[in-house]
Amino acid sequence: MNRPGQQLDLAREVLRSEAEAVLALADQVDDALLDCAGVLSDCPGIIWVTGVGTSAAVGRRFAHILTDCGVRSMFLSPEQGLHGHAGVMAAGEVLVALSRGGESDEVNQMVRIANDRGCITIAFVHDTASSLVQICDNRLPIQTPQELELMGYVATTSTVAFSAICDAVAAVVLERTGYTPEDLGRFHPGGAVGRALDADGSQGAEAV
């Protein structure tokens, strides 16, 4: 496939497939999403998010967004966690484990440690019959066809789907916490977002 026109057709096909996969998730979500959002918004401590590979990239993003929604959240990598840092998790806190297949040894070991420490554990997972689901307190299925992955194996569409569900969960958490742009502005003074929040706040103060 050397012709630019064919390559553009391929790129468009990938985009359409991913868009359709995300749209299909709207019909999959149910009370399991609300249950998970409730656990997150009610967490009295820190929400820890873990995963490996592309799931780690999604997890880091999710932890950041959750914090922007008014709940303290941090990404905890198995690389650090399984070498002593898992001790930061405390009873009553939450560990969200992201894994498409649910059979990543490092992720599952992190969940076992969290369970032993009295944390609530949640699996964001494609395979609902996986080992991860069996050891977690809650599970949120995020399912996309395997054939839509790059070469059938490299997580691409599923990563987009996981990110989209994380956004949906965060929206519900934000609704529950009532966190406002003014709240966010106190902790996000940097960059374009900080400038926009500051401008909105100044305009609001002038209006008052």
N, C-alpha and C positions, 0 to 999 in steps of 0.2 A: 504494500500500500504506500506508494511513493507520491502519488498526486496530491497536491494541497487540498483539492476539493474533497477527496476521499477522507483525508485526515480531519477536515472540518466536519464532515458527516459523522465520523466516529466520535469526535468531541461532543457534538450535539446529541448524539445517541446516549452517551454517558450522562450528560446533564439531564436529559428527559427521564432516563431510568432512575436516577437518584431522586429527582423531583417526584416521580410517581411513587417511589418507595416511601418517601417521607409523607406524602399525602395519604397513603394507605394506613399509616400509623394512627391517623385520626379516628379510624374505625376500630382500632385495636385497644385504645386506652379505655380503662374502666376504673372501678373503685380502687384497684391496686395502686394506681397513680395517686389518688387522693390519700390513701393510707400512708404511702411513703412521704408525701408532702407534709402530712400531719406530723409524722415522726420527726422530720427535719425541722419544721417550724417550732415544735415544742421542745427541741433539744436544749437542756439547761447548760450544756457545756459546749464543746467543740465538735463539729461534724468533720470527720476524717474521710477522705476519699482516696481510694487506692486502685491501682491497675498497672498493667505492663503493656509495652508496645504502643499501638495506636490508642488503646483504651487509656493509657496513662496521659496521652495528650488531651483526650476528651475530659479526663478526670481533673486535670489541672485547670482547665477552662471552667468546669462545673464548680469547683471549689471557689474560684474567683467570683463567679456570678452569684453564688449563694451568699457570699460575704456582702456583695453589693445589694443583696435583698434583705439584709438585716440579721443574718444568722452567721455566727463565726464559723469559718470553714477553712481547712488546710488540706493540701494534697500530701499524702504520706506514701512514699515509694517503698515497695517491698525491698529494694536494694538497701535502703537505710533502715527500714523497719525490722527486717530479719537479722540485722546486725546491731540490735540493741535499742533502736529508736522507737520501736513499737511500745516501749514503756511509757510514752507520752499519753497513750490512750487511758482514759479513766472511766470508772463505772458510771453508767448513765449517759455517756456520750454515744455517738453514732459512728459507725464505719460503713460507708457506701463502697461496695466492691463492683467495679466495672469489668466485665469479661464476656466476650461474645460466646465462647464455647463453654465457659464455666469449669474448665479443667486445668487452669493454670496453677501449678503447684504453689508458686510463690504467693499468688493472690489468695488461694484457699488457706494457706498457712497463716497469712495475715488475719483472715477471718477467725480462724481457730483461736489465735491469741486474743483478738478482740472479744470473742465470746468468753474466754477464760477471765478477762478483766471486767466483765459485766457490762460490756457495751451492747447496744442494739445494732444488729447487722442487717444490711439490705443488699440484695443482689440485683444489679442492673444487668440483664443477661438475655441472650437469644435462646439458649437451650434450657428449657424449664425442667428437664429431667437430669440436669448436670449435678455433679458433686457440690458445686457452689450453692445451688438452690437448696440442697438438702441440709446444709450447715448454717444457712442464714435464717434470721427471724422473719424477714419480709423479702418478697421478690417482685421485681417489675419487669415483665417480659418486653423485650425490644427486638422484634423479629423481622428480618428481611431475607430475601432469597439468596442462597449461597452463590448462585450463578451471576449475580450482579456485582460480585467483588472483582477487582482487577485480576485477570488471569484465573479467576475462580477461587483465589486463595488470599490475595493481599487485601486486607480490610480497607475498603474505600466507602462503598455505599453504607455498610453497617456503621462506620464511624460517623457519617453524616446523620444517620438515623439516631444513633446514641446521643449526638449533640442536640438534635431536635427535641428528643424526649427530655433531656436535661433542661432545655429551655422551657418546656411546658411545665415541668415540675417546679422550676424556679419561679415561673409566673404565679403558680398557685401558692407557693411559699410567700412570695411578695404580697399577695392578696391577704394572706393570713396574718403576716407580721405588721402590715400597715406601714412599712418603711417608706418614707417620702423622699423626693428629690432633695429636700432641705437636709434630711438626715444624711443622705449620701454625700452631699456637698461638704459636710464637716470632715469627711475622710478621703475625699477625692478632689483635692485642689489642683492636681496636676493635669497637664495636657489640655486637649480641646474640650473634653468632657468637663474638666474643672472650670475652664473659662466660661463654658456655656452655663453651668450651674451657678457660677458667681454672677453672671449677667442676669440670669433669671431671678436670682435672689435680690439683686439690686433693684431690678425693675419692680419686683413685688413690694420692696420696702418703700419705693417712691410712690407706688400706687396707694399704699396704706397712708 
